[in-house]
C-alpha cells in the first residue's frame, strides 16, 4: 500500500513537472512573439520625434462697452468650460502697515459669500455641480477663476460673476482667514529653504519693498472688514479686468451670457494707470548668515538683482541659464557630480514681466562643504563670463529651453493663460514666437556677451542658513575683507500670546 502510493506520488510529480515545462515553453514563445525586437540597449540610443511647433488655437478677442477685455477659445475635447479673470491689482499696492491686505481680500472674496448667496450656499451649489469658483490676489495681479460642466455653465458663471462683483467679506470668514495667516507666521521658520528665500529677497529688494516684505501679527491687527471692501472697490472694475474663457461652448451663446452677467457692471472712468513701486538692489554684495544650530546642512543662496522678460537679451539669458542649470548643466556636472559638494544645485535668471527679477544660484550642501560649495558656484559664474561655451553646450541649452517653453502651450487652457498674461503686461502679441526665434538665433558669442553684461560678481549677495558653528572652514574665509553679517529671524511676539 505504502509502496504503490509512493509510486503514484512520484508519477504525479513527474506529470506536474512536465506540465510546468510545457506551460513555460508556451509562455516563452508567446512573449517572444509579441516582445519588441528593437529595445535600445542604452538610453543614448533612444530616438524621439522633434518637438512640434507652437500652434495657437483659434480665439476671439473683443471688448465690452464697459471696457472689459474678453478672450474666447473653444476646446471641444471635453464637456467642460473654464475661465479666468485677471484684475490689475496686487499686494505691491497695499499700505506698508497692512501687509497681507491684498491676500486677505482675495481669500475672503470667495470664502465670505456674496449679496445673493452665503458662503455655505455657494459651497453647496458648486459642490452639487462638481464645479469651482476661486479667487486670489498675488504680488502683481489678482485673479478669479471658475470651472464647470458645459451643462452647468450658466449657473456657475452667474455665481462667478457674483463673487467678482458683489462679495460681502463676511466678518467671521475674515477672522478665519486672519487666524490661518497668523498660523503661517508662527510656522514660517520651520523650513530652512523658506527662511533662505524670504530673507534673500529682503537682502536684494530691501525689507520694506513690496517685493520682499512679509506679513506680521501687527499687520493683521491693522486690517478689518472695511479695509477689504475698500481694497476691492478701488481695483475691481470691468475696465480693469481681462477675462478669458476656454472650453466646450457656442461662441454666440457665450457672448450673450457674458453680456448678461457682466455687461451692466459699471466701469470707473476715473481709473488711472498704477505706478509701479521703484526697485533697486539693497545690498551691493556681502556675506550673510542665519544661524540654525539644529541643522546638519546649509541652504545657500547667491545672487543679485536681475531683469525683465521684455529685455531684448532675455532669450540669450535663457540660453545662458540653460548652460548653467539643469541635469546637463555646468553646476550639476561640476559642483554636484564631479566635486560632490551638493545635494542639489541650481541657477536661474528669474526675470519678471514688469519689474526686475533676481539672478539666483544656490542649493543645499553639508555644513563642512559650505565654503567650497559657494566657491565652486562663484567659479562657474566667472567661467561662463570669461570663457566661450562649447558648441555642444549651446545646442543642449537651446534645445532644452525651446522644448520646455513649448510645453507651456500643451493645451488650449495653457495657451489662453499665456495670452491673457501677455495682454495684462502689454507684451506684443507675437512675444511667444519672438522669444522662440531669439533662443534659436543665440550664438556662443551672445552667451558670453550677456554673461559679461548681466552677471556682476561684485554685486553677488551670499546668504547661508545653517549651523554656523559647524561650517568649517568658517564663512569669514570667503573674503577676509568683508565681515559676515548675522540676520535675526526671530518672529515678533503675537499680541494675543
C-alpha positions in Angstrom: 0.0 0.0 0.0 2.7 2.5 1.0 4.9 1.5 -1.9 2.2 1.8 -4.5 1.1 5.1 -3.0 4.7 6.4 -3.3 4.8 5.4 -6.9 1.6 7.3 -7.6 3.1 10.4 -5.9 6.2 10.3 -8.0 4.2 9.8 -11.1 2.1 12.8 -10.2 5.2 14.9 -9.5 6.7 14.0 -12.9 3.4 14.8 -14.6 3.3 18.2 -12.9 6.9 18.9 -13.9 6.1 18.1 -17.5 3.1 20.4 -17.4 5.2 23.2 -15.9 7.8 22.9 -18.7 5.1 22.8 -21.3 3.4 25.9 -20.0 6.7 27.7 -19.6 7.6 26.9 -23.1 4.3 28.2 -24.4 4.6 31.4 -22.4 8.2 32.0 -23.6 7.0 31.5 -27.2 4.1 33.9 -26.7 6.4 36.5 -25.0 8.9 36.2 -27.8 6.2 36.6 -30.4 4.9 39.8 -29.0 8.0 41.3 -27.4 9.7 44.1 -29.4 13.0 43.1 -31.0 14.4 46.6 -31.2 14.7 47.6 -27.5 17.6 50.1 -27.2 20.4 48.8 -25.0 21.2 52.2 -23.6 19.3 55.5 -23.1 21.6 57.2 -25.5 20.1 55.0 -28.3 16.5 56.3 -27.7 15.1 58.4 -30.5 12.3 61.0 -30.1 10.4 62.9 -32.7 11.1 66.6 -32.9 9.0 68.8 -30.6 6.1 70.2 -32.6 5.9 73.9 -33.4 3.7 76.1 -31.2 0.3 76.4 -32.9 -2.1 78.9 -31.4 -5.7 77.7 -31.5 -8.3 80.0 -33.0 -9.5 82.5 -30.5 -11.6 85.7 -30.4 -10.7 88.9 -28.5 -13.3 91.6 -28.0 -14.2 94.4 -25.6 -17.5 95.1 -23.7 -18.9 98.6 -23.7 -17.8 98.9 -20.0 -14.2 98.3 -21.0 -13.7 94.7 -20.0 -11.5 92.7 -22.4 -12.6 89.2 -23.2 -10.9 86.2 -24.9 -12.9 83.2 -26.1 -11.2 80.0 -27.1 -13.1 76.8 -28.0 -12.0 73.4 -26.9 -14.4 70.5 -27.7 -12.3 67.7 -26.3 -14.3 67.5 -23.0 -17.7 68.9 -22.0 -16.0 71.4 -19.7 -15.7 75.2 -19.6 -13.3 77.2 -17.5 -12.4 80.8 -17.2 -10.0 83.2 -15.6 -10.3 87.0 -14.9 -7.1 88.9 -14.3 -7.5 92.1 -12.3 -5.0 94.9 -12.3 -4.2 94.9 -8.6 -1.7 93.3 -6.3 -0.1 93.3 -2.9 2.6 95.7 -4.2 0.0 98.4 -3.8 -1.2 97.7 -0.3 -0.2 100.0 2.5 3.1 99.3 4.3 1.4 98.9 7.6 -1.3 96.5 6.2 0.9 93.8 4.6 -1.5 90.9 3.9 -4.5 93.1 3.0 -4.4 92.0 -0.7 -4.1 88.4 0.1 -6.9 88.5 2.6 -9.1 90.3 0.1 -8.5 87.6 -2.4 -9.3 84.9 0.0 -12.4 86.3 1.6 -13.9 87.5 -1.7 -14.8 83.8 -2.2 -15.0 82.4 1.3 -17.1 85.3 2.6 -20.1 84.9 0.3 -22.0 87.4 -1.9 -25.0 89.7 -1.6 -27.2 86.9 -3.0 -25.6 83.8 -1.5 -23.9 83.0 1.7 -20.6 81.2 1.7 -22.3 77.9 2.7 -24.8 78.3 -0.1 -22.1 79.0 -2.6 -20.2 75.9 -1.5 -23.2 73.7 -1.7 -24.3 74.9 -5.1 -20.8 74.4 -6.6 -20.3 71.0 -5.0 -23.6 69.8 -6.3 -22.3 70.6 -9.8 -18.7 69.4 -9.4 -17.7 73.0 -10.1 -15.5 75.6 -8.5 -15.1 79.3 -8.2 -11.8 80.6 -6.7 -10.2 84.0 -6.1 -6.7 85.2 -5.1 -4.5 88.3 -5.2 -0.7 87.9 -5.5 2.1 90.4 -5.8 1.4 91.8 -9.2 -2.2 90.7 -10.1 -5.5 89.4 -8.9 -7.4 86.6 -10.3 -10.9 85.0 -10.2 -11.5 81.6 -11.9 -14.2 79.1 -12.5 -14.7 75.6 -13.9 -17.9 73.8 -14.7 -19.5 71.1 -16.9 -20.9 72.6 -20.1 -24.4 71.8 -19.0 -23.9 73.9 -15.8 -22.2 76.8 -17.4 -25.0 79.4 -16.9 -25.5 78.7 -13.2 -21.8 78.5 -12.4 -20.9 81.6 -14.5 -23.6 83.5 -12.7 -22.0 82.6 -9.3 -18.6 83.5 -10.7 -19.9 87.0 -11.7 -21.4 87.4 -8.2 -18.1 86.7 -6.5 -16.3 89.0 -8.8 -18.8 91.9 -8.5 -20.6 91.6 -5.1 -18.5 90.0 -2.3 -19.6 91.0 1.2 -16.5 90.0 3.0 -18.3 88.4 6.0 -16.5 89.3 9.2 -16.4 85.8 10.6 -14.8 84.5 7.4 -12.2 87.3 7.7 -11.3 86.2 11.2 -10.9 82.6 10.0 -8.5 83.8 7.2 -6.6 86.0 9.6 -6.2 83.1 12.0 -4.8 80.9 9.2 -2.4 83.7 8.2 -1.3 84.0 11.8 -0.6 80.3 11.9 1.6 80.8 8.8 3.6 83.5 10.6 4.1 81.2 13.6 5.5 78.4 11.3 7.5 80.5 8.9 10.9 79.4 10.3 10.2 75.7 10.2 11.8 75.2 6.8 15.4 76.4 6.2 14.8 76.8 2.5 11.8 79.0 3.1 13.8 81.1 5.5 16.6 81.5 2.9 14.3 82.6 0.1 12.4 85.0 2.3 15.4 86.7 3.8 17.3 86.7 0.5 14.5 88.7 -1.1 14.9 91.3 1.7 18.6 91.5 1.1 18.1 92.2 -2.7 15.0 94.4 -2.7 15.0 95.7 0.9 12.8 94.6 3.7 10.3 97.3 3.2 10.0 96.7 -0.6 6.6 95.3 -1.7 8.5 92.6 -3.4 10.1 91.4 -0.2 8.1 92.4 2.9 6.3 89.8 4.9 3.1 89.9 7.0 3.5 90.3 10.8 0.9 90.0 13.6 0.8 93.8 13.9 -0.3 94.0 10.2 -3.2 91.6 10.8 -4.4 93.8 13.7 -4.5 96.8 11.3 -6.9 95.1 8.9 -10.7 94.9 9.3 -13.6 94.1 7.0 -14.0 97.6 5.7 -10.3 97.6 4.6 -11.1 94.6 2.4 -14.2 96.2 1.0 -12.3 99.4 0.2 -9.5 97.4 -1.5 -12.0 95.6 -3.7 -13.8 98.8 -4.5 -10.6 100.5 -5.6 -9.5 97.9 -8.1 -12.4 95.7 -9.2 -13.9 97.5 -12.1 -14.7 96.0 -15.6 -12.3 98.4 -17.3 -9.6 96.9 -15.0 -10.3 93.3 -16.0 -9.2 90.8 -18.7 -11.4 87.7 -18.9 -10.5 84.5 -20.7 -12.8 81.5 -21.3 -11.9 78.2 -22.8 -13.8 75.0 -23.4 -16.9 73.4 -24.9 -19.3 76.3 -25.6 -21.0 78.0 -28.5 -19.4 81.5 -29.1 -22.6 83.3 -29.7 -24.2 81.9 -26.5 -21.1 82.6 -24.5 -21.1 86.3 -25.6 -24.7 86.6 -24.6 -24.0 85.1 -21.2 -21.1 87.4 -20.6 -23.0 90.4 -21.5 -26.0 89.4 -19.4 -23.9 88.8 -16.2 -21.1 91.4 -16.7 -22.3 93.8 -19.3 -24.1 96.1 -16.8 -21.2 96.2 -14.4 -20.4 99.9 -14.2 -16.9 100.9 -15.1 -14.7 103.5 -13.4 -14.0 106.4 -15.8 -11.5 107.9 -13.3 -9.4 104.8 -13.2 -5.7 105.7 -13.6 -2.7 103.6 -14.6 -1.0 102.2 -11.5 2.5 103.5 -10.7 5.0 100.6 -10.2 7.0 100.7 -7.0 10.6 101.6 -7.6 13.2 98.8 -7.5 16.9 98.9 -6.6 19.3 96.5 -5.0 19.5 97.0 -1.3 22.9 95.3 -0.6 25.7 95.5 -3.2 27.4 92.3 -2.3 28.0 90.9 1.2 28.0 87.7 3.1 25.1 87.0 5.4 24.3 84.1 7.8 21.3 82.8 9.7 22.4 80.5 12.5 20.2 77.4 12.9 22.2 75.1 15.3 19.9 72.2 14.8 20.7 71.8 11.1 23.3 69.4 9.7 23.4 71.0 6.3 23.4 74.5 4.8 20.9 76.2 2.5 22.8 78.6 0.3 21.6 81.4 -2.0 23.9 83.6 -4.1 22.7 86.3 -6.5 21.8 89.9 -7.3 19.1 92.0 -9.0 18.1 90.7 -12.4 16.0 92.0 -15.2 12.7 91.8 -17.1 11.3 89.4 -19.7 10.8 92.2 -22.3 14.6 92.8 -22.5 16.0 92.2 -26.0 18.6 89.9 -24.3 16.1 87.7 -22.5 16.4 84.8 -25.0 20.2 84.8 -24.8 20.0 84.9 -21.0 17.7 81.9 -21.1 20.3 80.0 -23.1 23.0 81.1 -20.7 20.8 79.9 -17.8 20.4 76.5 -19.6 24.2 76.2 -19.8 24.5 76.7 -16.0 21.3 74.9 -14.9 19.6 71.5 -15.1 20.8 67.9 -15.1 23.1 68.5 -18.0 24.3 72.0 -16.9 27.6 73.0 -15.6 26.6 73.4 -12.0 25.1 69.9 -11.8 28.0 68.3 -13.7 30.8 70.1 -11.9 29.6 71.0 -8.4 27.4 68.0 -7.7 28.7 65.2 -9.8 32.5 65.8 -10.1 33.2 67.6 -6.9 30.4 66.0 -4.8 29.7 69.3 -3.0 25.9 69.4 -3.2 22.7 67.6 -2.6 21.1 70.0 -5.0 22.4 72.9 -7.0 20.8 75.3 -9.5 20.9 78.8 -11.1 18.1 80.9 -12.6 17.8 84.2 -14.4 14.3 84.7 -13.0 13.1 87.8 -14.8 9.7 89.3 -14.2 7.2 90.9 -16.6 7.2 94.5 -15.4 9.8 94.7 -12.6 13.4 93.3 -12.2 13.6 89.8 -11.0 16.6 88.1 -9.4 19.6 86.2 -10.7 19.8 83.4 -8.1 22.1 80.4 -7.7 22.4 78.0 -4.8 21.4 74.7 -3.3 21.9 72.5 -0.3 25.2 71.1 1.0 26.9 69.6 4.1 28.0 72.0 6.8 31.6 71.1 6.2 31.3 71.6 2.5 29.6 75.0 2.6 32.6 77.3 1.8 33.9 75.0 -1.1 30.3 74.9 -2.4 30.0 78.7 -2.5 33.4 79.0 -4.1 32.5 76.4 -6.7 29.3 78.2 -7.8 31.1 81.5 -8.0 33.8 79.9 -10.0 31.3 78.7 -12.6 29.8 82.2 -12.8 33.2 83.6 -13.5 33.9 80.8 -16.0 30.8 81.5 -18.1 31.7 85.2 -18.2 35.3 84.6 -19.2 35.3 81.5 -21.4 33.2 80.8 -24.5 30.9 77.9 -24.1 31.2 74.9 -26.4 29.0 74.3 -29.5 27.6 71.2 -27.7 26.6 73.3 -24.7 25.0 75.8 -26.9 22.9 73.2 -28.7 21.9 71.4 -25.5 20.8 74.7 -23.8 18.9 75.9 -26.9 17.1 72.6 -27.2 16.3 72.4 -23.5 15.0 75.9 -23.5 12.8 75.6 -26.6 11.5 72.2 -25.5 10.5 73.3 -22.1 8.9 76.5 -23.5 6.8 74.6 -25.9 5.2 72.6 -23.1 3.7 75.9 -21.8 1.3 75.6 -24.7 0.4 71.9 -24.4 -3.3 72.5 -24.3 -5.7 75.4 -25.1 -6.1 76.4 -21.5 -2.4 76.9 -21.0 -2.2 78.8 -24.3 -5.1 81.1 -23.3 -3.4 81.7 -19.9 -0.3 82.9 -21.7 -2.3 85.2 -24.0 -4.0 86.8 -21.0 -0.7 87.3 -19.2 0.9 88.9 -22.3 -2.1 91.2 -22.7 -2.1 92.1 -19.0 1.5 93.2 -19.1 1.2 94.8 -22.5 3.6 92.5 -24.3 3.4 92.1 -28.1 1.0 89.5 -29.4 3.8 87.6 -31.1 6.1 87.5 -27.9 5.7 83.7 -27.9 7.4 83.5 -31.3 9.8 86.3 -30.7 11.3 84.5 -27.7 11.5 81.2 -29.6 13.2 82.8 -32.5 15.6 84.6 -30.2 16.6 81.4 -28.5 17.2 79.7 -31.8 19.4 82.5 -33.1 21.5 82.8 -30.0 25.2 82.3 -30.6 28.2 81.4 -28.5 29.3 85.0 -28.6 25.8 86.1 -27.4 26.0 83.9 -24.4 29.4 85.3 -23.3 28.3 88.8 -24.0 25.2 88.6 -21.8 27.1 86.8 -19.1 29.7 89.6 -19.0 27.0 92.3 -19.2 24.4 90.9 -16.7 26.3 88.7 -14.3 28.0 91.0 -11.7 30.4 89.1 -9.4 31.0 92.2 -7.3 27.3 92.6 -6.6 26.6 89.0 -5.6 24.9 88.7 -2.2 25.6 85.4 -0.4 23.2 84.0 2.2 23.7 80.9 4.3 21.1 79.3 6.5 22.8 76.6 8.7 24.8 75.7 11.7 27.4 78.4 11.6 29.5 76.6 14.3 29.8 73.5 12.2 30.7 75.3 9.0 34.5 74.7 8.6 36.3 76.5 7.2 34.2 79.4 8.5 32.3 81.7 6.2 34.8 84.5 7.0 37.4 82.8 4.9 35.3 83.5 1.8 36.6 87.1 1.8 38.6 88.3 4.9 37.9 91.9 3.9 34.1 91.5 4.2 32.6 90.8 7.6 29.9 88.1 7.9 26.6 89.7 8.9 24.2 87.8 11.1 20.5 88.0 10.5 18.0 87.6 13.2 14.8 85.8 12.1 13.0 85.8 15.5 9.3 86.2 15.0 7.8 89.2 16.7 5.5 88.1 19.6 1.9 87.7 18.9 -0.2 90.4 20.7 -2.5 87.5 21.7 0.2 85.4 23.3 
